[in-house]
């Protein structure tokens, strides 16, 4: 007979890693599956200002990757089994859950879905063509290519403004393109952005087209008030510029749609992270929740894992 | 993996013979670091049939731009000095890299 785990956690971001930590400490026989790098979205975030205890010195704000490396080590310490694989299919209905990967099928009594979210795209012509050729969703990955070049950041929330500030380390000028006439980012971040003389703003504007010959060198920007469109072209000496997009996220829930209850593709749970299916829990950004932060993802993961332990012990599942 | 730099890229890749795989990575690129063990595993498997190389783009920015690399990770195949195929960002998964490598052996 194939091995039956107590718990399989899908996704090793802050929610999945914290669920793994709590499950490991509770001595649940746990498998944690991750398809890429641990941390998900937060692993590519340049600075995490708002994770409690996350500052590693008075002048040093920790990066996402540094924080996640500690979480990963902590999970390993408590003996959680790991698998690097892409989950291709899930069977969640019965008492025994089956999680399919190209390395085989894994079985468990409970599943925590912690698959997170992915960046929302602009959705304009040229976006796919120029991804990796001027269009980016990852400042820590691609910022250094734009040393002394011009960069545009699309978005007006915390992530957009923080990453814009990070990009000023490289770019000679960073212009934030925002569809409204004020930033949505919190005050402390806004203050730093307005004080940064490398940052400029293009208000009431959306990007409706991206152009170039192999490399991004132009874009069409539309005024959201007047509807007027204009072409923004790279400085001829540069021949290129960067567009970094931070306009929110969409849940990684495709595998679960139609299987558990969702709203706008976000998985619905009760306050104990239970989904509509017994033995199936969700935690973090994939869940319908009013706040999607590292700290809330961690909290979700802890609650989910403790609920799994409780439901197994009381015979509700398993 | 053969580590490239801006001095030997021309000689190894652009004047090289046969198919050559180039792993374009950068300092601080977490997805690139996550790919490295997978690419090393592919080198174990296919390294006798195709040359595996890696370029730190952070130290060779102009060279990277000349190769139209402006976003990471990228894993590309060169043949006779030309980039003939590349996998960029989300498309650059261990499975997709292996499929690409198989086409050139």
Interface residues (C-beta under 8 A of the other chain):
Chain A: X36 X37 X39 X43 X44 X64 X65 X86 X102 X131 X132 X133 X134 X135 X136 X138 X140 X141 X142 X144 X145 X147 X214 X215 X216 X240 X242
Chain B: X26 X27 X28 X29 X30 X31 X32 X33 X34 X57 X58 X61 X64 X65 X68 X69 X70 X71 X72 X73 X74 X88 X89 X93 X95
